[in-house]
Amino acid sequence: SLPWTGLWVASSAMSAPAAAAPEHFLPRARHAAGAPMIHCVLHDPSDSVAVVVVENVKAGMQLTGLILDEDRTIELPCAQDIPIGHKVALRGLKAGDTVIKYGQDIGRMVADAGQGEHVHVHNLKTKRW
């Protein structure tokens, strides 16, 4: 697994080409130090959201997400300001869609969210009640 401290990641495995990644996962350019800054994390490339792990994520930024299960990164545009600990949509989500985080069903969308938009209690509800 990757040794990382929350902001910078270094791994030779990340420089290997990605195998059959969904088209919304784009290769990420390297930081001058050789490793990208990590803005969000996810476990599985089939996750529909990632968790923001840094402060000051703002609309218009290019975000780098770390796929923990595959030791590689993805890139996605950020469409809204997103607080640390909240989720970012990795693809467009419609009301009624099931949301997958860390490979687990965490609820159902109650309002639409486009790729790069904020996902939290205002547009995501548990299926428990």
OpenMM code with the backbone's topology and positions (N, CA, C; nanometers):
from openmm import Vec3, app, unit

residues = "SER LEU PRO TRP THR GLY LEU TRP VAL ALA SER SER ALA MET SER ALA PRO ALA ALA ALA ALA PRO GLU HIS PHE LEU PRO ARG ALA ARG HIS ALA ALA GLY ALA PRO MET ILE HIS CYS VAL LEU HIS ASP PRO SER ASP SER VAL ALA VAL VAL VAL VAL GLU ASN VAL LYS ALA GLY MET GLN LEU THR GLY LEU ILE LEU ASP GLU ASP ARG THR ILE GLU LEU PRO CYS ALA GLN ASP ILE PRO ILE GLY HIS LYS VAL ALA LEU ARG GLY LEU LYS ALA GLY ASP THR VAL ILE LYS TYR GLY GLN ASP ILE GLY ARG MET VAL ALA ASP ALA GLY GLN GLY GLU HIS VAL HIS VAL HIS ASN LEU LYS THR LYS ARG TRP".split()
positions = [
    Vec3(0.0837, -0.1192, 0.0000),
    Vec3(0.0000, 0.0000, 0.0000),
    Vec3(0.0872, 0.1241, 0.0000),
    Vec3(0.0264, 0.2363, -0.0291),
    Vec3(0.1001, 0.3613, -0.0405),
    Vec3(0.1329, 0.4216, 0.0947),
    Vec3(0.2549, 0.4656, 0.1129),
    Vec3(0.2847, 0.5446, 0.2321),
    Vec3(0.2460, 0.6884, 0.2023),
    Vec3(0.1522, 0.7437, 0.2775),
    Vec3(0.1132, 0.8830, 0.2536),
    Vec3(0.0759, 0.9478, 0.3838),
    Vec3(0.0928, 1.0793, 0.3873),
    Vec3(0.0699, 1.1540, 0.5096),
    Vec3(-0.0525, 1.2430, 0.5003),
    Vec3(-0.1308, 1.2293, 0.3964),
    Vec3(-0.2519, 1.3081, 0.3837),
    Vec3(-0.2455, 1.4102, 0.2725),
    Vec3(-0.1259, 1.4530, 0.2344),
    Vec3(-0.1170, 1.5536, 0.1295),
    Vec3(-0.0362, 1.5073, 0.0094),
    Vec3(0.0767, 1.4431, 0.0301),
    Vec3(0.1633, 1.4052, -0.0809),
    Vec3(0.1817, 1.2556, -0.0826),
    Vec3(0.1834, 1.1987, -0.2014),
    Vec3(0.1962, 1.0544, -0.2161),
    Vec3(0.3150, 1.0253, -0.3052),
    Vec3(0.3913, 0.9247, -0.2683),
    Vec3(0.5022, 0.8822, -0.3528),
    Vec3(0.4944, 0.7316, -0.3693),
    Vec3(0.4871, 0.6860, -0.4938),
    Vec3(0.4822, 0.5427, -0.5191),
    Vec3(0.5185, 0.5166, -0.6639),
    Vec3(0.6058, 0.4209, -0.6849),
    Vec3(0.6385, 0.3850, -0.8229),
    Vec3(0.5191, 0.3190, -0.8901),
    Vec3(0.4314, 0.2563, -0.8117),
    Vec3(0.3131, 0.1918, -0.8693),
    Vec3(0.2207, 0.2933, -0.9335),
    Vec3(0.2186, 0.4153, -0.8841),
    Vec3(0.1286, 0.5164, -0.9398),
    Vec3(0.1727, 0.5614, -1.0777),
    Vec3(0.2977, 0.5398, -1.1141),
    Vec3(0.3418, 0.5835, -1.2453),
    Vec3(0.3081, 0.4809, -1.3530),
    Vec3(0.2652, 0.3618, -1.3111),
    Vec3(0.2260, 0.2593, -1.4080),
    Vec3(0.0944, 0.2976, -1.4735),
    Vec3(0.0733, 0.2595, -1.5997),
    Vec3(-0.0529, 0.2930, -1.6658),
    Vec3(-0.1711, 0.2274, -1.5960),
    Vec3(-0.2813, 0.2987, -1.5934),
    Vec3(-0.4040, 0.2458, -1.5325),
    Vec3(-0.4657, 0.1430, -1.6255),
    Vec3(-0.5223, 0.0389, -1.5683),
    Vec3(-0.5849, -0.0665, -1.6478),
    Vec3(-0.7342, -0.0403, -1.6603),
    Vec3(-0.7811, -0.0157, -1.7800),
    Vec3(-0.9236, -0.0030, -1.8112),
    Vec3(-1.0002, 0.0845, -1.7135),
    Vec3(-0.9489, 0.2034, -1.6868),
    Vec3(-1.0172, 0.2962, -1.5956),
    Vec3(-1.1383, 0.3563, -1.6642),
    Vec3(-1.2441, 0.3839, -1.5871),
    Vec3(-1.3584, 0.4535, -1.6461),
    Vec3(-1.3127, 0.5867, -1.7062),
    Vec3(-1.3838, 0.6338, -1.8080),
    Vec3(-1.3375, 0.7529, -1.8793),
    Vec3(-1.3342, 0.8786, -1.7934),
    Vec3(-1.4083, 0.8822, -1.6785),
    Vec3(-1.4021, 1.0013, -1.5948),
    Vec3(-1.2763, 1.0033, -1.5088),
    Vec3(-1.1954, 0.8942, -1.5117),
    Vec3(-1.0683, 0.8921, -1.4418),
    Vec3(-0.9591, 0.9286, -1.5418),
    Vec3(-0.8973, 1.0410, -1.5221),
    Vec3(-0.7945, 1.0883, -1.6128),
    Vec3(-0.6576, 1.0821, -1.5461),
    Vec3(-0.5500, 1.0587, -1.6225),
    Vec3(-0.4178, 1.0594, -1.5612),
    Vec3(-0.3884, 1.1973, -1.5012),
    Vec3(-0.3133, 1.2014, -1.3944),
    Vec3(-0.2815, 1.3266, -1.3244),
    Vec3(-0.1342, 1.3598, -1.3428),
    Vec3(-0.1057, 1.4846, -1.3749),
    Vec3(0.0315, 1.5316, -1.3855),
    Vec3(0.0977, 1.5262, -1.2482),
    Vec3(0.2268, 1.5094, -1.2473),
    Vec3(0.3028, 1.5010, -1.1229),
    Vec3(0.3385, 1.6395, -1.0708),
    Vec3(0.3433, 1.6527, -0.9402),
    Vec3(0.3922, 1.7734, -0.8745),
    Vec3(0.5421, 1.7801, -0.8988),
    Vec3(0.6013, 1.8975, -0.8871),
    Vec3(0.7448, 1.9134, -0.9101),
    Vec3(0.8263, 1.8157, -0.8268),
    Vec3(0.7799, 1.7811, -0.7067),
    Vec3(0.8510, 1.6866, -0.6204),
    Vec3(0.8298, 1.5425, -0.6664),
    Vec3(0.7477, 1.5207, -0.7705),
    Vec3(0.7265, 1.3876, -0.8239),
    Vec3(0.5997, 1.3193, -0.7781),
    Vec3(0.5248, 1.3805, -0.6874),
    Vec3(0.4025, 1.3176, -0.6381),
    Vec3(0.2894, 1.4201, -0.6401),
    Vec3(0.1686, 1.3748, -0.6750),
    Vec3(0.0562, 1.4683, -0.6778),
    Vec3(0.0069, 1.5021, -0.5374),
    Vec3(-0.0547, 1.6188, -0.5220),
    Vec3(-0.1219, 1.6522, -0.3973),
    Vec3(-0.2542, 1.5775, -0.3975),
    Vec3(-0.2855, 1.5099, -0.2889),
    Vec3(-0.4090, 1.4324, -0.2794),
    Vec3(-0.5169, 1.5189, -0.2154),
    Vec3(-0.6283, 1.5372, -0.2866),
    Vec3(-0.7413, 1.6164, -0.2370),
    Vec3(-0.8525, 1.5297, -0.1803),
    Vec3(-0.8676, 1.4072, -0.2341),
    Vec3(-0.9763, 1.3194, -0.1916),
    Vec3(-0.9328, 1.1740, -0.2051),
    Vec3(-1.0029, 1.0857, -0.1312),
    Vec3(-0.9692, 0.9436, -0.1353),
    Vec3(-1.0927, 0.8592, -0.1624),
    Vec3(-1.0704, 0.7449, -0.2270),
    Vec3(-1.1722, 0.6451, -0.2512),
    Vec3(-1.1038, 0.5105, -0.2460),
    Vec3(-1.1786, 0.4042, -0.2252),
    Vec3(-1.1181, 0.2712, -0.2184),
    Vec3(-1.1238, 0.1975, -0.3500),
    Vec3(-1.2321, 0.2121, -0.4209),
    Vec3(-1.2571, 0.1303, -0.5383),
    Vec3(-1.2921, 0.2204, -0.6560),
    Vec3(-1.2420, 0.1916, -0.7751),
    Vec3(-1.2748, 0.2769, -0.8893),
    Vec3(-1.4234, 0.2796, -0.9235),
    Vec3(-1.5022, 0.1847, -0.8712),
    Vec3(-1.6459, 0.1876, -0.8956),
    Vec3(-1.7209, 0.2731, -0.7936),
    Vec3(-1.6500, 0.3292, -0.6936),
    Vec3(-1.7145, 0.4213, -0.5997),
    Vec3(-1.7753, 0.5376, -0.6767),
    Vec3(-1.8859, 0.5900, -0.6268),
    Vec3(-1.9492, 0.7043, -0.6925),
    Vec3(-1.9128, 0.8366, -0.6263),
    Vec3(-1.8531, 0.8312, -0.5064),
    Vec3(-1.8072, 0.9508, -0.4368),
    Vec3(-1.6696, 0.9246, -0.3769),
    Vec3(-1.5981, 1.0329, -0.3502),
    Vec3(-1.4707, 1.0274, -0.2783),
    Vec3(-1.4815, 1.1248, -0.1620),
    Vec3(-1.4001, 1.1051, -0.0598),
    Vec3(-1.4015, 1.1909, 0.0581),
    Vec3(-1.2884, 1.2927, 0.0479),
    Vec3(-1.3234, 1.4197, 0.0637),
    Vec3(-1.2251, 1.5289, 0.0599),
    Vec3(-1.1410, 1.5231, 0.1875),
    Vec3(-1.0079, 1.5258, 0.1734),
    Vec3(-0.9174, 1.5101, 0.2870),
    Vec3(-0.8304, 1.6328, 0.3142),
    Vec3(-0.8565, 1.7425, 0.2445),
    Vec3(-0.7834, 1.8667, 0.2687),
    Vec3(-0.8816, 1.9825, 0.2779),
    Vec3(-0.8377, 2.0910, 0.3391),
    Vec3(-0.9205, 2.2110, 0.3482),
    Vec3(-0.9061, 2.2946, 0.2220),
    Vec3(-0.9979, 2.3886, 0.2051),
    Vec3(-0.9947, 2.4865, 0.0963),
    Vec3(-1.0108, 2.4272, -0.0426),
    Vec3(-1.0939, 2.3251, -0.0545),
    Vec3(-1.1280, 2.2724, -0.1878),
    Vec3(-1.2347, 2.3646, -0.2457),
    Vec3(-1.2016, 2.4267, -0.3571),
    Vec3(-1.2862, 2.5304, -0.4168),
    Vec3(-1.3274, 2.4945, -0.5584),
    Vec3(-1.4432, 2.5456, -0.5979),
    Vec3(-1.4913, 2.5291, -0.7351),
    Vec3(-1.3854, 2.5785, -0.8322),
    Vec3(-1.3663, 2.5055, -0.9402),
    Vec3(-1.2691, 2.5429, -1.0425),
    Vec3(-1.1353, 2.4720, -1.0286),
    Vec3(-1.1101, 2.4104, -0.9147),
    Vec3(-0.9843, 2.3371, -0.8947),
    Vec3(-0.9880, 2.2045, -0.9707),
    Vec3(-0.8713, 2.1534, -1.0054),
    Vec3(-0.8573, 2.0153, -1.0513),
    Vec3(-0.8199, 1.9347, -0.9280),
    Vec3(-0.8992, 1.8343, -0.8957),
    Vec3(-0.8740, 1.7527, -0.7783),
    Vec3(-0.8021, 1.6242, -0.8160),
    Vec3(-0.7117, 1.5821, -0.7295),
    Vec3(-0.6476, 1.4528, -0.7438),
    Vec3(-0.7054, 1.3621, -0.6373),
    Vec3(-0.7566, 1.2484, -0.6809),
    Vec3(-0.8097, 1.1484, -0.5895),
    Vec3(-0.7196, 1.0270, -0.5868),
    Vec3(-0.7016, 0.9703, -0.4689),
    Vec3(-0.6207, 0.8506, -0.4527),
    Vec3(-0.7129, 0.7294, -0.4412),
    Vec3(-0.6970, 0.6327, -0.5319),
    Vec3(-0.7708, 0.5064, -0.5237),
    Vec3(-0.6868, 0.4131, -0.4367),
    Vec3(-0.7276, 0.3968, -0.3132),
    Vec3(-0.6480, 0.3231, -0.2153),
    Vec3(-0.6284, 0.1766, -0.2533),
    Vec3(-0.7292, 0.1120, -0.3083),
    Vec3(-0.7175, -0.0297, -0.3419),
    Vec3(-0.6263, -0.0564, -0.4605),
    Vec3(-0.5946, 0.0470, -0.5380),
    Vec3(-0.5135, 0.0268, -0.6582),
    Vec3(-0.3844, 0.1084, -0.6592),
    Vec3(-0.3588, 0.1833, -0.5536),
    Vec3(-0.2366, 0.2646, -0.5452),
    Vec3(-0.2157, 0.3510, -0.6699),
    Vec3(-0.3229, 0.4165, -0.7134),
    Vec3(-0.3108, 0.5086, -0.8272),
    Vec3(-0.4010, 0.6289, -0.8040),
    Vec3(-0.3796, 0.7290, -0.8857),
    Vec3(-0.4565, 0.8520, -0.8711),
    Vec3(-0.5459, 0.8756, -0.9914),
    Vec3(-0.6462, 0.9593, -0.9689),
    Vec3(-0.7371, 1.0055, -1.0736),
    Vec3(-0.7425, 1.1568, -1.0649),
    Vec3(-0.7977, 1.2175, -1.1644),
    Vec3(-0.8157, 1.3621, -1.1662),
    Vec3(-0.9606, 1.3918, -1.2019),
    Vec3(-1.0193, 1.4906, -1.1342),
    Vec3(-1.1532, 1.5338, -1.1699),
    Vec3(-1.1685, 1.6819, -1.1405),
    Vec3(-1.2542, 1.7499, -1.2154),
    Vec3(-1.2780, 1.8921, -1.1905),
    Vec3(-1.3695, 1.9099, -1.0700),
    Vec3(-1.3431, 2.0118, -0.9917),
    Vec3(-1.4274, 2.0444, -0.8765),
    Vec3(-1.5260, 2.1530, -0.9197),
    Vec3(-1.6551, 2.1243, -0.9055),
    Vec3(-1.7584, 2.2170, -0.9518),
    Vec3(-1.8144, 2.3058, -0.8412),
    Vec3(-1.7924, 2.2682, -0.7143),
    Vec3(-1.8424, 2.3452, -0.5998),
    Vec3(-1.7399, 2.3420, -0.4878),
    Vec3(-1.7448, 2.4405, -0.3993),
    Vec3(-1.6628, 2.4360, -0.2782),
    Vec3(-1.7080, 2.3160, -0.1954),
    Vec3(-1.6120, 2.2403, -0.1414),
    Vec3(-1.6455, 2.1205, -0.0634),
    Vec3(-1.5609, 2.1192, 0.0633),
    Vec3(-1.6270, 2.1153, 0.1800),
    Vec3(-1.5528, 2.1120, 0.3066),
    Vec3(-1.4789, 1.9797, 0.3281),
    Vec3(-1.3731, 1.9856, 0.4039),
    Vec3(-1.2985, 1.8644, 0.4406),
    Vec3(-1.3932, 1.7659, 0.5105),
    Vec3(-1.3804, 1.6392, 0.4769),
    Vec3(-1.4637, 1.5347, 0.5350),
    Vec3(-1.5939, 1.5104, 0.4610),
    Vec3(-1.6297, 1.5996, 0.3699),
    Vec3(-1.7512, 1.5809, 0.2901),
    Vec3(-1.7146, 1.5083, 0.1617),
    Vec3(-1.8140, 1.4726, 0.0828),
    Vec3(-1.7930, 1.3919, -0.0363),
    Vec3(-1.8018, 1.4749, -0.1644),
    Vec3(-1.7293, 1.4279, -0.2652),
    Vec3(-1.7348, 1.4858, -0.3987),
    Vec3(-1.7845, 1.3769, -0.4932),
    Vec3(-1.8781, 1.4128, -0.5825),
    Vec3(-1.9311, 1.3169, -0.6808),
    Vec3(-1.8249, 1.2899, -0.7868),
    Vec3(-1.7962, 1.1626, -0.8102),
    Vec3(-1.6975, 1.1247, -0.9115),
    Vec3(-1.7583, 1.1189, -1.0507),
    Vec3(-1.8895, 1.1155, -1.0575),
    Vec3(-1.9642, 1.1182, -1.1839),
    Vec3(-2.1002, 1.1798, -1.1531),
    Vec3(-2.1757, 1.2113, -1.2556),
    Vec3(-2.3081, 1.2662, -1.2339),
    Vec3(-2.3975, 1.1668, -1.1611),
    Vec3(-2.4673, 1.2154, -1.0586),
    Vec3(-2.5586, 1.1319, -0.9804),
    Vec3(-2.6977, 1.1930, -0.9875),
    Vec3(-2.7969, 1.1104, -1.0090),
    Vec3(-2.9365, 1.1546, -1.0186),
    Vec3(-3.0125, 1.1168, -0.8928),
    Vec3(-3.1185, 1.1911, -0.8629),
    Vec3(-3.2061, 1.1566, -0.7504),
    Vec3(-3.2505, 1.0120, -0.7668),
    Vec3(-3.2407, 0.9342, -0.6601),
    Vec3(-3.2758, 0.7931, -0.6633),
    Vec3(-3.1569, 0.7001, -0.6802),
    Vec3(-3.0432, 0.7527, -0.7294),
    Vec3(-2.9238, 0.6691, -0.7469),
    Vec3(-2.8699, 0.6227, -0.6124),
    Vec3(-2.8186, 0.5009, -0.6095),
    Vec3(-2.7464, 0.4493, -0.4930),
    Vec3(-2.6065, 0.5078, -0.4942),
    Vec3(-2.5579, 0.5486, -0.3777),
    Vec3(-2.4244, 0.6073, -0.3650),
    Vec3(-2.3315, 0.5048, -0.3014),
    Vec3(-2.2169, 0.4831, -0.3654),
    Vec3(-2.1166, 0.3889, -0.3171),
    Vec3(-1.9934, 0.4664, -0.2711),
    Vec3(-1.9552, 0.4446, -0.1451),
    Vec3(-1.8351, 0.5054, -0.0862),
    Vec3(-1.7554, 0.3939, -0.0212),
    Vec3(-1.6259, 0.3865, -0.0512),
    Vec3(-1.5382, 0.2819, 0.0024),
    Vec3(-1.5936, 0.1423, -0.0276),
    Vec3(-1.6591, 0.1275, -0.1435),
    Vec3(-1.7127, -0.0007, -0.1857),
    Vec3(-1.8439, -0.0400, -0.1191),
    Vec3(-1.9024, 0.0506, -0.0395),
    Vec3(-2.0243, 0.0198, 0.0351),
    Vec3(-2.1384, 0.1135, -0.0036),
    Vec3(-2.2604, 0.0607, -0.0040),
    Vec3(-2.3812, 0.1396, -0.0267),
    Vec3(-2.4032, 0.2273, 0.0962),
    Vec3(-2.3975, 0.3598, 0.0788),
    Vec3(-2.4158, 0.4499, 0.1935),
    Vec3(-2.5471, 0.5262, 0.1885),
    Vec3(-2.6263, 0.5062, 0.0836),
    Vec3(-2.7545, 0.5747, 0.0778),
    Vec3(-2.8012, 0.6013, -0.0631),
    Vec3(-2.9014, 0.6902, -0.0709),
    Vec3(-2.9684, 0.7223, -0.1964),
    Vec3(-2.9675, 0.8740, -0.2166),
    Vec3(-2.9414, 0.9145, -0.3385),
    Vec3(-2.9465, 1.0567, -0.3717),
    Vec3(-3.0923, 1.1039, -0.3678),
    Vec3(-3.1165, 1.2187, -0.3061),
    Vec3(-3.2511, 1.2772, -0.3039),
    Vec3(-3.2572, 1.4019, -0.3920),
    Vec3(-3.1421, 1.4411, -0.4455),
    Vec3(-3.1325, 1.5506, -0.5425),
    Vec3(-3.0131, 1.5204, -0.6323),
    Vec3(-3.0147, 1.5727, -0.7525),
    Vec3(-2.9052, 1.5500, -0.8468),
    Vec3(-2.7774, 1.6181, -0.8003),
    Vec3(-2.6628, 1.5596, -0.8399),
    Vec3(-2.5307, 1.6201, -0.8205),
    Vec3(-2.4470, 1.5836, -0.9414),
    Vec3(-2.3874, 1.6827, -1.0040),
    Vec3(-2.3008, 1.6577, -1.1186),
    Vec3(-2.1618, 1.6183, -1.0743),
    Vec3(-2.0814, 1.5727, -1.1685),
    Vec3(-1.9428, 1.5380, -1.1386),
    Vec3(-1.8729, 1.6576, -1.0746),
    Vec3(-1.8015, 1.6330, -0.9666),
    Vec3(-1.7267, 1.7382, -0.8993),
    Vec3(-1.8083, 1.8201, -0.8013),
    Vec3(-1.9362, 1.7841, -0.7837),
    Vec3(-2.0213, 1.8600, -0.6914),
    Vec3(-2.0230, 1.7977, -0.5521),
    Vec3(-2.0615, 1.8803, -0.4558),
    Vec3(-2.0689, 1.8466, -0.3142),
    Vec3(-2.1815, 1.7452, -0.2902),
    Vec3(-2.1495, 1.6360, -0.2202),
    Vec3(-2.2496, 1.5359, -0.1803),
    Vec3(-2.2457, 1.5270, -0.0289),
    Vec3(-2.3606, 1.5523, 0.0342),
    Vec3(-2.3709, 1.5503, 0.1808),
    Vec3(-2.5184, 1.5345, 0.2174),
    Vec3(-2.5558, 1.5691, 0.3372),
    Vec3(-2.6930, 1.5461, 0.3849),
    Vec3(-2.7989, 1.6246, 0.3082),
    Vec3(-2.7611, 1.7269, 0.2347),
    Vec3(-2.8589, 1.8048, 0.1577),
    Vec3(-2.9057, 1.7315, 0.0315),
    Vec3(-2.8270, 1.6335, -0.0162),
    Vec3(-2.8675, 1.5622, -0.1367),
    Vec3(-2.8489, 1.4099, -0.1278),
    Vec3(-2.8131, 1.3606, -0.0100),
    Vec3(-2.7922, 1.2182, 0.0123),
    Vec3(-2.8575, 1.1772, 0.1444),
    Vec3(-2.9347, 1.0718, 0.1405),
    Vec3(-3.0019, 1.0215, 0.2615),
    Vec3(-2.9760, 0.8722, 0.2760),
    Vec3(-2.9713, 0.8263, 0.3981),
    Vec3(-2.9581, 0.6837, 0.4255),
    Vec3(-3.0820, 0.6087, 0.3790),
    Vec3(-3.0657, 0.4804, 0.3514),
    Vec3(-3.1795, 0.3956, 0.3150),
    Vec3(-3.2411, 0.3300, 0.4391),
    Vec3(-3.1816, 0.3542, 0.5544),
    Vec3(-3.2268, 0.2895, 0.6778),
    Vec3(-3.3624, 0.3404, 0.7244),
    Vec3(-3.3938, 0.4671, 0.7038),
    Vec3(-3.5219, 0.5229, 0.7452),
    Vec3(-3.5624, 0.6356, 0.6552),
] * unit.nanometer
topology = app.Topology()
chain = topology.addChain("A")
for resn in residues:
    res = topology.addResidue(resn, chain)
    for name in ("N", "CA", "C"):
        topology.addAtom(name, app.Element.getBySymbol(name[0]), res)
